[in-house]
Amino acid sequence: MNKYELAVVVSAQIEDEARTATVEKCKTLIERFGGTITNIDEQGKKRLAYEIQKQNEAYYYFIQFDADGSGNAEIEARMRIMANVLRYLCVRQNEA
């Protein structure tokens, strides 16, 4: 199993319940495709470096998980079409 981190930037223009549901949907995607979530780090609302979809602020989440890597392409494909997710990035963490 490899260690991965999924960074998710969620729109600040939605309600708290919708934002929580978006993060829960990300977690279920990871678990559905063979991942085991180890940690979720909510960074809170931050100012974006540049405007994305006419928004200047967003909520940042970092989800660490263990997976074999075979489902990462499918996770990213499903994250791409989520309406409330402005940006995402899934990276493999070093074993150091």
Phi and psi in radians as a Rosetta constraint file:
Dihedral C 1 N 2 CA 2 C 2 CIRCULARHARMONIC -1.789 0.35
Dihedral N 2 CA 2 C 2 N 3 CIRCULARHARMONIC 2.732 0.35
Dihedral C 2 N 3 CA 3 C 3 CIRCULARHARMONIC -1.714 0.35
Dihedral N 3 CA 3 C 3 N 4 CIRCULARHARMONIC 2.308 0.35
Dihedral C 3 N 4 CA 4 C 4 CIRCULARHARMONIC -2.239 0.35
Dihedral N 4 CA 4 C 4 N 5 CIRCULARHARMONIC 2.775 0.35
Dihedral C 4 N 5 CA 5 C 5 CIRCULARHARMONIC -2.316 0.35
Dihedral N 5 CA 5 C 5 N 6 CIRCULARHARMONIC 2.251 0.35
Dihedral C 5 N 6 CA 6 C 6 CIRCULARHARMONIC -1.895 0.35
Dihedral N 6 CA 6 C 6 N 7 CIRCULARHARMONIC 2.006 0.35
Dihedral C 6 N 7 CA 7 C 7 CIRCULARHARMONIC -1.647 0.35
Dihedral N 7 CA 7 C 7 N 8 CIRCULARHARMONIC 2.226 0.35
Dihedral C 7 N 8 CA 8 C 8 CIRCULARHARMONIC -2.199 0.35
Dihedral N 8 CA 8 C 8 N 9 CIRCULARHARMONIC 2.247 0.35
Dihedral C 8 N 9 CA 9 C 9 CIRCULARHARMONIC -1.900 0.35
Dihedral N 9 CA 9 C 9 N 10 CIRCULARHARMONIC 1.972 0.35
Dihedral C 9 N 10 CA 10 C 10 CIRCULARHARMONIC -1.854 0.35
Dihedral N 10 CA 10 C 10 N 11 CIRCULARHARMONIC 2.466 0.35
Dihedral C 10 N 11 CA 11 C 11 CIRCULARHARMONIC -0.975 0.35
Dihedral N 11 CA 11 C 11 N 12 CIRCULARHARMONIC 2.440 0.35
Dihedral C 11 N 12 CA 12 C 12 CIRCULARHARMONIC -1.564 0.35
Dihedral N 12 CA 12 C 12 N 13 CIRCULARHARMONIC -0.078 0.35
Dihedral C 12 N 13 CA 13 C 13 CIRCULARHARMONIC -1.607 0.35
Dihedral N 13 CA 13 C 13 N 14 CIRCULARHARMONIC 0.188 0.35
Dihedral C 13 N 14 CA 14 C 14 CIRCULARHARMONIC -1.932 0.35
Dihedral N 14 CA 14 C 14 N 15 CIRCULARHARMONIC 2.873 0.35
Dihedral C 14 N 15 CA 15 C 15 CIRCULARHARMONIC -1.232 0.35
Dihedral N 15 CA 15 C 15 N 16 CIRCULARHARMONIC 2.821 0.35
Dihedral C 15 N 16 CA 16 C 16 CIRCULARHARMONIC -1.061 0.35
Dihedral N 16 CA 16 C 16 N 17 CIRCULARHARMONIC -0.671 0.35
Dihedral C 16 N 17 CA 17 C 17 CIRCULARHARMONIC -1.140 0.35
Dihedral N 17 CA 17 C 17 N 18 CIRCULARHARMONIC -0.707 0.35
Dihedral C 17 N 18 CA 18 C 18 CIRCULARHARMONIC -1.185 0.35
Dihedral N 18 CA 18 C 18 N 19 CIRCULARHARMONIC -0.649 0.35
Dihedral C 18 N 19 CA 19 C 19 CIRCULARHARMONIC -1.155 0.35
Dihedral N 19 CA 19 C 19 N 20 CIRCULARHARMONIC -0.755 0.35
Dihedral C 19 N 20 CA 20 C 20 CIRCULARHARMONIC -1.094 0.35
Dihedral N 20 CA 20 C 20 N 21 CIRCULARHARMONIC -0.710 0.35
Dihedral C 20 N 21 CA 21 C 21 CIRCULARHARMONIC -1.131 0.35
Dihedral N 21 CA 21 C 21 N 22 CIRCULARHARMONIC -0.626 0.35
Dihedral C 21 N 22 CA 22 C 22 CIRCULARHARMONIC -1.137 0.35
Dihedral N 22 CA 22 C 22 N 23 CIRCULARHARMONIC -0.750 0.35
Dihedral C 22 N 23 CA 23 C 23 CIRCULARHARMONIC -1.174 0.35
Dihedral N 23 CA 23 C 23 N 24 CIRCULARHARMONIC -0.674 0.35
Dihedral C 23 N 24 CA 24 C 24 CIRCULARHARMONIC -1.107 0.35
Dihedral N 24 CA 24 C 24 N 25 CIRCULARHARMONIC -0.655 0.35
Dihedral C 24 N 25 CA 25 C 25 CIRCULARHARMONIC -1.133 0.35
Dihedral N 25 CA 25 C 25 N 26 CIRCULARHARMONIC -0.663 0.35
Dihedral C 25 N 26 CA 26 C 26 CIRCULARHARMONIC -1.100 0.35
Dihedral N 26 CA 26 C 26 N 27 CIRCULARHARMONIC -0.747 0.35
Dihedral C 26 N 27 CA 27 C 27 CIRCULARHARMONIC -1.134 0.35
Dihedral N 27 CA 27 C 27 N 28 CIRCULARHARMONIC -0.713 0.35
Dihedral C 27 N 28 CA 28 C 28 CIRCULARHARMONIC -1.195 0.35
Dihedral N 28 CA 28 C 28 N 29 CIRCULARHARMONIC -0.567 0.35
Dihedral C 28 N 29 CA 29 C 29 CIRCULARHARMONIC -1.075 0.35
Dihedral N 29 CA 29 C 29 N 30 CIRCULARHARMONIC -0.797 0.35
Dihedral C 29 N 30 CA 30 C 30 CIRCULARHARMONIC -1.067 0.35
Dihedral N 30 CA 30 C 30 N 31 CIRCULARHARMONIC -0.809 0.35
Dihedral C 30 N 31 CA 31 C 31 CIRCULARHARMONIC -1.200 0.35
Dihedral N 31 CA 31 C 31 N 32 CIRCULARHARMONIC -0.603 0.35
Dihedral C 31 N 32 CA 32 C 32 CIRCULARHARMONIC -1.131 0.35
Dihedral N 32 CA 32 C 32 N 33 CIRCULARHARMONIC -0.605 0.35
Dihedral C 32 N 33 CA 33 C 33 CIRCULARHARMONIC -1.752 0.35
Dihedral N 33 CA 33 C 33 N 34 CIRCULARHARMONIC 0.536 0.35
Dihedral C 33 N 34 CA 34 C 34 CIRCULARHARMONIC 1.583 0.35
Dihedral N 34 CA 34 C 34 N 35 CIRCULARHARMONIC 0.197 0.35
Dihedral C 34 N 35 CA 35 C 35 CIRCULARHARMONIC -1.642 0.35
Dihedral N 35 CA 35 C 35 N 36 CIRCULARHARMONIC 2.695 0.35
Dihedral C 35 N 36 CA 36 C 36 CIRCULARHARMONIC -2.109 0.35
Dihedral N 36 CA 36 C 36 N 37 CIRCULARHARMONIC 2.018 0.35
Dihedral C 36 N 37 CA 37 C 37 CIRCULARHARMONIC -1.299 0.35
Dihedral N 37 CA 37 C 37 N 38 CIRCULARHARMONIC 2.264 0.35
Dihedral C 37 N 38 CA 38 C 38 CIRCULARHARMONIC -1.859 0.35
Dihedral N 38 CA 38 C 38 N 39 CIRCULARHARMONIC -0.519 0.35
Dihedral C 38 N 39 CA 39 C 39 CIRCULARHARMONIC -2.797 0.35
Dihedral N 39 CA 39 C 39 N 40 CIRCULARHARMONIC 2.537 0.35
Dihedral C 39 N 40 CA 40 C 40 CIRCULARHARMONIC -2.223 0.35
Dihedral N 40 CA 40 C 40 N 41 CIRCULARHARMONIC 2.134 0.35
Dihedral C 40 N 41 CA 41 C 41 CIRCULARHARMONIC -1.973 0.35
Dihedral N 41 CA 41 C 41 N 42 CIRCULARHARMONIC 1.922 0.35
Dihedral C 41 N 42 CA 42 C 42 CIRCULARHARMONIC -1.618 0.35
Dihedral N 42 CA 42 C 42 N 43 CIRCULARHARMONIC 1.998 0.35
Dihedral C 42 N 43 CA 43 C 43 CIRCULARHARMONIC -1.493 0.35
Dihedral N 43 CA 43 C 43 N 44 CIRCULARHARMONIC -0.292 0.35
Dihedral C 43 N 44 CA 44 C 44 CIRCULARHARMONIC 1.573 0.35
Dihedral N 44 CA 44 C 44 N 45 CIRCULARHARMONIC -2.911 0.35
Dihedral C 44 N 45 CA 45 C 45 CIRCULARHARMONIC -1.458 0.35
Dihedral N 45 CA 45 C 45 N 46 CIRCULARHARMONIC 2.236 0.35
Dihedral C 45 N 46 CA 46 C 46 CIRCULARHARMONIC -2.366 0.35
Dihedral N 46 CA 46 C 46 N 47 CIRCULARHARMONIC 2.762 0.35
Dihedral C 46 N 47 CA 47 C 47 CIRCULARHARMONIC -1.369 0.35
Dihedral N 47 CA 47 C 47 N 48 CIRCULARHARMONIC 2.366 0.35
Dihedral C 47 N 48 CA 48 C 48 CIRCULARHARMONIC -1.353 0.35
Dihedral N 48 CA 48 C 48 N 49 CIRCULARHARMONIC 2.641 0.35
Dihedral C 48 N 49 CA 49 C 49 CIRCULARHARMONIC -1.193 0.35
Dihedral N 49 CA 49 C 49 N 50 CIRCULARHARMONIC -0.549 0.35
Dihedral C 49 N 50 CA 50 C 50 CIRCULARHARMONIC -2.565 0.35
Dihedral N 50 CA 50 C 50 N 51 CIRCULARHARMONIC 2.790 0.35
Dihedral C 50 N 51 CA 51 C 51 CIRCULARHARMONIC -1.208 0.35
Dihedral N 51 CA 51 C 51 N 52 CIRCULARHARMONIC 2.299 0.35
Dihedral C 51 N 52 CA 52 C 52 CIRCULARHARMONIC -2.175 0.35
Dihedral N 52 CA 52 C 52 N 53 CIRCULARHARMONIC 2.119 0.35
Dihedral C 52 N 53 CA 53 C 53 CIRCULARHARMONIC 0.890 0.35
Dihedral N 53 CA 53 C 53 N 54 CIRCULARHARMONIC 0.774 0.35
Dihedral C 53 N 54 CA 54 C 54 CIRCULARHARMONIC 1.076 0.35
Dihedral N 54 CA 54 C 54 N 55 CIRCULARHARMONIC 0.521 0.35
Dihedral C 54 N 55 CA 55 C 55 CIRCULARHARMONIC -2.138 0.35
Dihedral N 55 CA 55 C 55 N 56 CIRCULARHARMONIC 2.459 0.35
Dihedral C 55 N 56 CA 56 C 56 CIRCULARHARMONIC -1.872 0.35
Dihedral N 56 CA 56 C 56 N 57 CIRCULARHARMONIC -0.219 0.35
Dihedral C 56 N 57 CA 57 C 57 CIRCULARHARMONIC -2.299 0.35
Dihedral N 57 CA 57 C 57 N 58 CIRCULARHARMONIC 2.682 0.35
Dihedral C 57 N 58 CA 58 C 58 CIRCULARHARMONIC -2.762 0.35
Dihedral N 58 CA 58 C 58 N 59 CIRCULARHARMONIC 2.900 0.35
Dihedral C 58 N 59 CA 59 C 59 CIRCULARHARMONIC -1.704 0.35
Dihedral N 59 CA 59 C 59 N 60 CIRCULARHARMONIC 2.386 0.35
Dihedral C 59 N 60 CA 60 C 60 CIRCULARHARMONIC -1.898 0.35
Dihedral N 60 CA 60 C 60 N 61 CIRCULARHARMONIC 2.333 0.35
Dihedral C 60 N 61 CA 61 C 61 CIRCULARHARMONIC -2.304 0.35
Dihedral N 61 CA 61 C 61 N 62 CIRCULARHARMONIC 2.425 0.35
Dihedral C 61 N 62 CA 62 C 62 CIRCULARHARMONIC -2.148 0.35
Dihedral N 62 CA 62 C 62 N 63 CIRCULARHARMONIC 2.041 0.35
Dihedral C 62 N 63 CA 63 C 63 CIRCULARHARMONIC -1.945 0.35
Dihedral N 63 CA 63 C 63 N 64 CIRCULARHARMONIC 2.006 0.35
Dihedral C 63 N 64 CA 64 C 64 CIRCULARHARMONIC -1.622 0.35
Dihedral N 64 CA 64 C 64 N 65 CIRCULARHARMONIC 2.397 0.35
Dihedral C 64 N 65 CA 65 C 65 CIRCULARHARMONIC -2.643 0.35
Dihedral N 65 CA 65 C 65 N 66 CIRCULARHARMONIC 2.783 0.35
Dihedral C 65 N 66 CA 66 C 66 CIRCULARHARMONIC -1.833 0.35
Dihedral N 66 CA 66 C 66 N 67 CIRCULARHARMONIC 2.350 0.35
Dihedral C 66 N 67 CA 67 C 67 CIRCULARHARMONIC -2.754 0.35
Dihedral N 67 CA 67 C 67 N 68 CIRCULARHARMONIC 2.900 0.35
Dihedral C 67 N 68 CA 68 C 68 CIRCULARHARMONIC -1.536 0.35
Dihedral N 68 CA 68 C 68 N 69 CIRCULARHARMONIC -0.139 0.35
Dihedral C 68 N 69 CA 69 C 69 CIRCULARHARMONIC 1.686 0.35
Dihedral N 69 CA 69 C 69 N 70 CIRCULARHARMONIC -0.213 0.35
Dihedral C 69 N 70 CA 70 C 70 CIRCULARHARMONIC -1.271 0.35
Dihedral N 70 CA 70 C 70 N 71 CIRCULARHARMONIC -0.452 0.35
Dihedral C 70 N 71 CA 71 C 71 CIRCULARHARMONIC -1.695 0.35
Dihedral N 71 CA 71 C 71 N 72 CIRCULARHARMONIC 0.014 0.35
Dihedral C 71 N 72 CA 72 C 72 CIRCULARHARMONIC -1.108 0.35
Dihedral N 72 CA 72 C 72 N 73 CIRCULARHARMONIC -0.670 0.35
Dihedral C 72 N 73 CA 73 C 73 CIRCULARHARMONIC -1.119 0.35
Dihedral N 73 CA 73 C 73 N 74 CIRCULARHARMONIC -0.673 0.35
Dihedral C 73 N 74 CA 74 C 74 CIRCULARHARMONIC -1.232 0.35
Dihedral N 74 CA 74 C 74 N 75 CIRCULARHARMONIC -0.665 0.35
Dihedral C 74 N 75 CA 75 C 75 CIRCULARHARMONIC -1.065 0.35
Dihedral N 75 CA 75 C 75 N 76 CIRCULARHARMONIC -0.822 0.35
Dihedral C 75 N 76 CA 76 C 76 CIRCULARHARMONIC -1.128 0.35
Dihedral N 76 CA 76 C 76 N 77 CIRCULARHARMONIC -0.650 0.35
Dihedral C 76 N 77 CA 77 C 77 CIRCULARHARMONIC -1.122 0.35
Dihedral N 77 CA 77 C 77 N 78 CIRCULARHARMONIC -0.659 0.35
Dihedral C 77 N 78 CA 78 C 78 CIRCULARHARMONIC -1.341 0.35
Dihedral N 78 CA 78 C 78 N 79 CIRCULARHARMONIC -0.560 0.35
Dihedral C 78 N 79 CA 79 C 79 CIRCULARHARMONIC -1.166 0.35
Dihedral N 79 CA 79 C 79 N 80 CIRCULARHARMONIC -0.597 0.35
Dihedral C 79 N 80 CA 80 C 80 CIRCULARHARMONIC -1.035 0.35
Dihedral N 80 CA 80 C 80 N 81 CIRCULARHARMONIC -0.583 0.35
Dihedral C 80 N 81 CA 81 C 81 CIRCULARHARMONIC -1.713 0.35
Dihedral N 81 CA 81 C 81 N 82 CIRCULARHARMONIC 0.053 0.35
Dihedral C 81 N 82 CA 82 C 82 CIRCULARHARMONIC -1.295 0.35
Dihedral N 82 CA 82 C 82 N 83 CIRCULARHARMONIC 2.211 0.35
Dihedral C 82 N 83 CA 83 C 83 CIRCULARHARMONIC -1.173 0.35
Dihedral N 83 CA 83 C 83 N 84 CIRCULARHARMONIC -0.671 0.35
Dihedral C 83 N 84 CA 84 C 84 CIRCULARHARMONIC -1.529 0.35
Dihedral N 84 CA 84 C 84 N 85 CIRCULARHARMONIC -0.094 0.35
Dihedral C 84 N 85 CA 85 C 85 CIRCULARHARMONIC -1.580 0.35
Dihedral N 85 CA 85 C 85 N 86 CIRCULARHARMONIC 2.043 0.35
Dihedral C 85 N 86 CA 86 C 86 CIRCULARHARMONIC -1.401 0.35
Dihedral N 86 CA 86 C 86 N 87 CIRCULARHARMONIC -0.784 0.35
Dihedral C 86 N 87 CA 87 C 87 CIRCULARHARMONIC -2.552 0.35
Dihedral N 87 CA 87 C 87 N 88 CIRCULARHARMONIC 2.744 0.35
Dihedral C 87 N 88 CA 88 C 88 CIRCULARHARMONIC -2.625 0.35
Dihedral N 88 CA 88 C 88 N 89 CIRCULARHARMONIC 2.759 0.35
Dihedral C 88 N 89 CA 89 C 89 CIRCULARHARMONIC -2.713 0.35
Dihedral N 89 CA 89 C 89 N 90 CIRCULARHARMONIC 2.212 0.35
Dihedral C 89 N 90 CA 90 C 90 CIRCULARHARMONIC -1.962 0.35
Dihedral N 90 CA 90 C 90 N 91 CIRCULARHARMONIC 2.109 0.35
Dihedral C 90 N 91 CA 91 C 91 CIRCULARHARMONIC -2.231 0.35
Dihedral N 91 CA 91 C 91 N 92 CIRCULARHARMONIC 2.650 0.35
Dihedral C 91 N 92 CA 92 C 92 CIRCULARHARMONIC -1.531 0.35
Dihedral N 92 CA 92 C 92 N 93 CIRCULARHARMONIC 2.285 0.35
Dihedral C 92 N 93 CA 93 C 93 CIRCULARHARMONIC -1.507 0.35
Dihedral N 93 CA 93 C 93 N 94 CIRCULARHARMONIC 2.617 0.35
Dihedral C 93 N 94 CA 94 C 94 CIRCULARHARMONIC -1.261 0.35
Dihedral N 94 CA 94 C 94 N 95 CIRCULARHARMONIC 2.659 0.35
Dihedral C 94 N 95 CA 95 C 95 CIRCULARHARMONIC -1.518 0.35
Dihedral N 95 CA 95 C 95 N 96 CIRCULARHARMONIC 0.287 0.35
